[in-house]
Amino acid sequence: MVDGFAAVDFELARQVLQRGIAALFLVAFVSSLNQFPALLGERGLLPAPRLMEWAGSSPRAGRMLRPTLFRWVRYTDRRLRTLCVIGIVIAATLVVGIPQLGPPWVPLLCFLALWFGYMSIVSIGQTFYGFGWEMLLLEAGFLAAFLGSDDQPPPTVTIVLLWWLVFRLEFGAGMIKIRGGREWRDLTALMYHHETQPMPGPLSRLAHLLPAWFHRAEVLGNHVAQLVVPWFLFAPLLGLWLPGPWPAIVGTAAAAIIMATQLWLVLTGNFAWLNWATIVLAFSAVSFPVHGAEEGAGGVLPLWWIVVTSAVGVLYVALSWPAARNLVARRQLMNAAFNRWQLANAYGAFGTVTKRRVEIVVEGTTDDDPRTAHWREYAFKGKPGDPRRLPGWFAPYHLRLDWLMWFLPLGRSLDDWFTTLLVRLLDADAPTLRLLADDPFGGAAPTWVRAVSYRYRFASRAERRLHGVRWVRDDRREVVAPIRMPRPLRPGG
């Protein structure tokens, strides 16, 4: 039940939201701790210190950079790791529920620390942090700060704002699809998606091989779950005027449908924490009656807390106008932030579905002549490589390099970071090699490296039985010709 300022029947929702969002922050900070220095550190593929130097070059450049702790504290890899460790510790205490035992301002400060700490990383993460679920996590963390403590019910305004977040996330994604590629309108999108998605999982091939009628049903179900169901998340608000259990039941059913569709995506792919975040956030509409809670101390919110959460509600009404207008705009923006703090954002993904999978494979050799050399592949942790290897489950962990490798063939030219990656491999750079699943040279430096591309498709059942492969690859092309490290000049040479 929603009863004035206190959402007394949403205690379970509050527990799942606080602990679930904190768990996702924990994963995000662990991901950054393991990957940020090699990708964006002092010797990274896209060094963050270089970005900070540019931001400090002029007031205009500084204004283009979103808020980050590293505007005031000079970036070093050591400080980045310290920030990540602090974030992991705070997130772990919230998962256990320790700050929630105190007054509301304790979890408030903890979640705001996670929000600003992780925003400090995202703001300097450049293309490696240019994903919609980064700002989704930030917005979720900001709103979770106003869910309160265990000794009182969650504020109604915060619960409603979380419904609004889920609505923008799901309805925005649905509208992007309807306005996007024809494959979403003729119900054929998922005949391709399981095979061409950025990072398939162990069940993706089985999903791809399901019959066409099933894939059409998948798309139709997706449209219902994203375009129709999100409206019913707000049904519990009818409980303010309509007595009885039905408003709460409708809201809970809407949340269950959204969670079920997201679980199917969890089973058939790896989308970092996008699907898990949606599941956690959808729990905001799950209510269970707590009879008598509104009559005791447990149903009363402190006046100062009502003022704070109401002010956040007013702020969000003002901030949400651009996102609301974007939902009905003819040229809808996808994963767009309309303010520097990345609150009340626009979301959406896969407006079009790639129908042909191209993978770039990086190879090296220790032979002197690249024309007759024996080339060996570098294996990545998540992206397809060896046709016999079963794809793994990694979500909610985010393999950032693997994701960017998927985007490479979609661009008109190779990104600068990829050239730097090849140079780091020639140098046998240890932090870079730790981003990979296997170094065929065991830490030694190769003589040459190159990049080739293949078209990948899932093996049919007959091909799997005959050749033992899960992928079939063909249409080999050279993307980057063999390169080597320049040899130093000999004395007197």
N, C-alpha and C positions, 0 to 999 in steps of 0.2 A: 504493500500500500504506500502511496505517496500522500503524506499528510502535512500540508503546509511546508514548513522549512525542513522537516525531517523525513527522509525516505526510510521509514521504520522497517519495511519488509525487504530491504536491500543489503542486509548485513553480510550474507553469503557473497553477494556480488562484490561488496567492498573488499572482503578478504581475498577473493580471487584477483580482483583488479590490482590491489596494492602489491601482493606477492608476485603475481604474474608479470606485471610491468617491471618490477624490480628485478625479477629473474632475467628478463630480456635485456635490461641495462647491464646486468652482470655479464651476459654473453657478449654484448656489444663492447664492453671494456676489455674483456679477455681477447676478443678478436683484434681490437686495436693494439693491445699490448703485444700480441704475437706478430702483427703484420705491419703496423704503421711505420716503425723505424726503417724497415727494408723498402717499403713503398714510397714513403713521404718524409723520411727522416733526413738527417744531415747528409747522408750519402744515398738517399733514396732515389727511386726512379723519377719522381717529381718532387724535389726537395722543398719542404715547407719553409725553411729559412729564406729561400729565394722569393717565395710568395710574400713573406713578411717584409722583406726588403722593398719589394714593389709597393706594398700597401703603405709603407712609410715614406715613399718617394714624393708624395703630394697629398694634400687634404682630400682631393677628389678620389684618388686611389684608395685612401684609407676608408672613405665612406662606402666604397663598394664591397669591403670585407665585412662579413657578418660578425657579431660580437664573439670574442674569443679571449680567454685568459692570456693568450700569448701576445696580445696587444700591449700588455703591461709587464709581462714576464717574458724575457727573451727565450725563444724556443731552443731546447736541446733535447736530444733523445732521452737523456736521463730524466728530465723534468716531465716529458711525455709519459714515460713509464711510471713515474711517481703518481701522476694524475690518474692513470689507469688503475693502479693498485688501490688508491684511495677510493675510486669509484667502485671497484670490486668489493671492498670491505663494506662500504655504505650499503650497496645493493644487497649483499649477503645478510646484513642485519635486518633489512626490510623483508627479505624472503622469510627469515626465521620469525619475524614479527616483533622484534624488540622495541624499535621506536614507537610502534603503534600502542604500546602499553602506557606511554606517557600522555601528556596533554596534546591537543591537536597541532600545536606549533612545532613539536618534535618531528613527526613524519613530514610536516610541511617543509621544514628546513632540509631534511634528508633528501626529499624528492627534488627540491629546487637545486640542491647541490649536484645531484645526478644530471638534472636538466642542463644546468649551465656548464658543468664539467664536460659532458658529452658534446654539447654545442660548441665548446671550445675546440674540440677535435674535428667535428664535422665542418666547421667554418674554414679550416685550413686543409681539408682533405681532398679538395679539388675533384678531379674526375673519379677517383677511387671511392669517394663518399657521395657521389652524385646520384643517389638512389632515393626513390620516394619513401622507402621505409625508414630512412634516417630521420626525416622530419616527422614522420608518423610517430616514431618512438619519442622524439623530443616533445611533441604536442601531448602525447599520452602521459609522459612523465610530468609535464607541467600541470595537467588536470588532476593527476593522481595526488599531487601535493595538497589538494583541497578536499580530500575524502575523509579527513579527520582521524580520530583514534578509536580504540576498541570500547571505550567507556561511554560512547554516544553513537547514535545512528548517523549514517552518512548524510550530508546535506543534499536536499532535493536538487538544488541548482547544479551541483557538480555532477550528479547522476544524469540529469537532462543534457548537460554539455557533453558528456560521454556518448549519449545516444546521438547527438548531433555530429560528433566525430565519426561514429560508425556509419551514420547516414551518408556523410560526405564521402567516406571511403568506399562504401559499396555502391551507392547510387551514382557517384561520380565515375566509378569504373564501368558501371553498366552503360551509362550515357556515352562514354568514350568509345565503347564497343559498337553501340548502335550507330554512332556517327562515323565510325572508322571503316575498316575493311569490309568488303561485301561478304566475306566468309562468315562474319558474325550474323549477317541478316539472312543468308541462305543456309545457315546451320551447319556449315562444313568446317568451321574453324578448328575444332578439336580432332579432325581427321589429320591435321598437321601438327598441332601444338605439342602433343606428347613427344614427338620426335624432334622438333626443332626448338623447344624451349631452352633457355640458357644452360641449365644444369640438370639433366635428367637424373632420376633416382633409380633404384633397383627394380621398381615396378613400372617404370615408364614404358618400357618396351611391351610389356603385357597389356598395358592400357592402350597403347597404339594399335595393337593387333586385334582389339575388340571390333565387332562388326560396325558397319557404317550407321545402322539405325541407333546403336548405343551412343555413338559420338553426336548424332543429331539430338538425341535426348539430353546429353550432357550440356550442349549449348542452350537448349531450351530451358533446362533447369537452371543454368547460370543466369539467364535473362530474368527468370522469375525471382531468383534469390537476390539479384542486384537491383532490379528495377521496381519490383512490387513489394517484396517482403520488408525492406528497410522502413517503409512508411509505418508499419505496424509496431516498430520499436517504441513509438511514442504513445501507444495505447494505454499504458499505466497512468498517464496523465488524466485520462477519463475517470479514473477512480476518485478524483476530486469532486466530481458531480454525479457519477453513476455508482451506486452501491453494488456490492457483489464481487465475485472473484474474476469475472470475465475479462476486464481490462488487463489484469496482471497475467492471466493465462495467455491472452493474445500476445502480449509483449514477450513472455517467456518462450512461446512457440516460435515467434519471429527470430529470436536469438538462437534457438535450437537449429532452425533451418540454416541460418548463416554459418553457425559452427560446423554443421554437417558438411556443407559445401566446401568449407575451408579445410576440413579434415581430409576430404578427397584430394585436394591439391597437395596437402602434406604427404599423402601416401604416394602420389604420382610425380613429385618433383622436388626441387630444392630452391625455395625462394627466400632464403635467409630467414628473418623473423617476420616477414610480411603476413603469412598465414597464421602463425602463432599469435602475433599481435592482434589480428582481427578476431581470433577466437577469444582471447582474453578480454578484449574490449566489448565484444558482443555479450559477455557475461553481465555487463552493466544493466541489461534489460531482464535479467533473471531475478525473479522475486519469490520469496516464500513468506507466508503470513507468520508474524510473531505477535500472537495475541497478548494484549496488555502492555506491550513495550512502550506505547505512546503515553501510558498512564503513569509510568514510573520515571525515575531519574534517567533511565537509559533512553527515554524518548525526547529528552530536552537538549537543545543546543545552546551553548553560551551565547549571550548577546553579541559579544565581540566577534565570535566565529560566524554568526549570521551576517554581520556587517561585512566581514572579509569576503566570504563566499558570494554574497550578493554583489559586491563590487566586482568580483571576477566575472560574474554573470553579465553585468552591464558592459564590462570591457569586451567580453566575447560577442555581445550583440553588435557592438561597433566594429569589431575586427572581422566579423563573419560576412559582412555585406559583399565584399569582393568575391568571396568563395561561393556565396549563394547565387550571385549574378552569373558567375562562371558556369554553374550547373545548367543554366538555361541559355547560355551564349551559343551562337552558331559556331564560332571558332573556340571551342572549349579547350582550356589549357589543362595539361596533364602534369600532376606532381609539381605544382607551382606554389611558391610562398609569396604572400602579398605584403609582408612586413619583415623587418630585420630579425625579429625574434622567432620566426617560423611558427606562429600560432594561427589557428583558423585557416589552414592550408587547403588547397585543392588537390585531390588525389585521383588516381586512375592508372591503369596499366594495360598493355597489349591491345591498343586500339586496332592494330593490324597484326596478323600472325605470319611469321616467316614460313614460307612453304618449301624452302630448300636449305638444308643445313650445310654450311661450309665451316670447316675447322682449320685453323692454322696450327701446324705442327712444327716445333722447333727441334732441330737436329744438330749434332756436333760430331766431329771426328778428330782423331789424333794423327791422321795420315797427313803427309805433306802436300800431296796433289789432290785437290778437291774433285777433280774430274774422275779419278779412279778410286776415290776413298770409300771406305766402309762407314756409312753414316748410322748413328744411333740416336734414338729419340729421347728427349727429356719428357718425363711423365708428370703431368699436373695432377693435383689432388682430386679435383672434381670434374673438370671438363673431359670429354671423350678423347681418347688417344688410341691405345691398344684395342683393336677390334674385339679381342676376346675378353677384355676386362668388364666385369659387372659394375655399372655405376653405383656409387655409394650414396648413403643418406648423410647429409651434413647440416641441413637446416635444424635449428635456427642459427647455427654458426655461419658466418659470412666469409666465403672464400673470394676475396675481392679481386685478386689477380685473375682467377679463373673466369669470373664474370666479365672482366674487361677484355679477356681473350675472345669471349663470345661476340662482343661488340665489334672487334677489329674488322672482320670481313664485311660488315655492314656499312663501313665508312668508305669514303672515296680515296683516302690515303691512310697510311699507317701513322698512328700517333707517335709523338716524340718519345713517350715513355717506353715504347716497345723497342726502339733502337737502343735506348739505354739498357734495357733488359738484356739484349743480345751482348752488349759490351760487358755487362756484369757476369754473364755466363762465360765469356772468353777469359775473364779475370778469375773465374771460379770463386766469386764472392760468396762467402759462407752465409750471410743473412739472406741473400737472394735465393741461394740453393735450398734454404729451409722452407721457402714458400712452395717448393715443388714436392711431389711425392717420391720422385726417384731421380738421382743424378747418375747417368750411365757411366760416368768417369770417376765415381767414388771420391769426389773432392779435388781431383786433378784438373788442370786447365786444358781444354781442348785446343787444337790448333786452328780449327775453323768452326764456325757455326753458320747455319742458314735457316730459312723458314720456307716451308712449302704448305700448300693448302690442298685439302681433299674435300670432296662432297661425301658426307656421311648420311647413311640411312640405316634404320633398324633392319636387322636380318629377319627374313621370314622364318616361319617354323621349320620349313624344309632346309633352308640354308643353315639354320642353327644345328639341326641334326647332322647335316652332311659335313660342315666345316668347323663346328664348335665355336662359331663367332656370334657376337651379339650385335655388332655393327658390320656393315659392308661399306667400304670406302673406295672411291674411284675419282676420275677427273683430276688427277694430280697436276698441280701447277707450282712453279717456283715463285715465291712472293718476295723473298730477299735473297739475292745471290750470296754465295759463300763470302764471309768476311773473316778477317783475322786481326789480331793485335799487331800494330806496327812494330817492327823489330828495331831495337836501338842501334844507332850507328856505331860501327867499330872505331876504336881510336885510330885517327889518321885516315878514316874512310871518307 
